[in-house]
Amino acid sequence: MCRNPGRLLRRRRWRRLLALGLLHPVHGGAVGSRRPDTIKDFAFHPAAPTVAPGTRVTVINKDGATHTVTATGNKAFDTGEVKSGQTVTFRAPARPGSYPYICTIHPTMHGSLTVR
C-alpha cells in the first residue's frame, strides 16, 4: 500500500501530461515549454540538450541536405534520414545518462543528449 496516495496521483498526473505532449522539459531540465531542436548549417542546435527520461524530442531539419540524429554506442535512438524541411520526433531514452549522437551521413556533426 502506498504511504502517500496524493504524491502517487501527482506523479501519475505529471507522467500523463508528459506522455500526451502537454508538458515538455526545457533544455535546462526544468518543466515548461520546449522548443524543437534544429539542424542548420551542418550543426545540431543546441548541441547538448537536456531532457527528462522518455521526453519526446522534436528535430527540424533547416538545412539543404538530408541528415540523421543517431545515438552512438548502444544506438538508443535513431531518426533515420531527415530530409530538408522535414520534422521528426523521437523518445529520449528512459535511463538517465549522456547519449552522444552524430549524423551518420555527415559524421563530423555531433552532439550529446543528457537525460536526467
N, C-alpha and C positions, 0 to 999 in steps of 0.2 A: 504494500500500500504506500502511496506517495505521501511524504510528510507535509508537503506544501502544494496542495492542488492548484492554488492560484498561480504559483510560479510555473507549474506544468502547463496550464492553459495559456499563459502569456507566451511561453516558449513555442507552443504549438501554433499560436496565432502569428507570431513572427515568421515561423517556418512557412506557414501557408501563404503569407503575404510575399515572402521572398520567392516561393515556388511559382506564384501567379505573376511574378514580374512587377508587382506593385511597389516594391522597395528594392533598391539596388545599393550595394556598398559603393562608396566613392573610393578613389584611388588611395586615400589615406587610411582606409579601413573602417571609417565611420559609416553609419547607415544614412542614406539620403539619395539624392538624385545622381545617377552615374551617367556621364556622357559616354558615347561609344568611343572605342579606341579607333585610331585611323592608321592607314598605311599611306604614306605620302613621301615623295622624293626618295624612294627606296629606303625607307626607315619606318619603324614602328613608333607611334606616338600615343601614349607615353611608352617609353622603352621598358619601364619597370612598374607596371600597375600592381596594386594590392587589392585583393578581394576576399570575401568570406568564402568558406567551402561551399561548393555547389552553385555558386553565383553564375547567372547567365552572362557571358561576356560577348558583347557585340562588337564586330570589327567592320569598318567601312574601308574599302579599297579606293582611295582617291588618286591613285597612280595610273599611268597609262599602260602599265604592264600587269600581267597576272602574277599573283603571289600566293603563298601559303602561310599559315601560322601553325607550326608543328613543334610540339614539345620534343626535346632531345632526350636521350636516355630511355626512360620507360614508356615514351610515347603516350603520355597521359591525355593529350588532346591533339587533334589534327583537323584543321578546317577543310582539307583538300584544297583544290585550286579555287582562288577567289579572283574572279575576273575584274577588270577595270569597271568601277562604278557599282560593283556588287557589294551587298551587305550579308554577312554571315554571323551566326550565333553559335557558341559552344558553351558547355558547362565546365566551370573550373573544377579541378579535382576535389574530392571530398576530404582528402587528407591534407592538413596544413603542411606547408613547406615552400621551398623555392623551386620553380619549374622553368628552367631555361628553355627558350624556343628560338627557332630560326625560320626563315623562308627556305624551303627545300630547293626552290628554283634559283634563288639568289642567296647562297649560304653566308655571304658577308652581312646580311641583315639578321640581327639577333636582338633578343630582349629576354626578360625574365619575369614571369608571373609569380607573385608572392601570394600564397593562400594562408590566411590566419583568421 
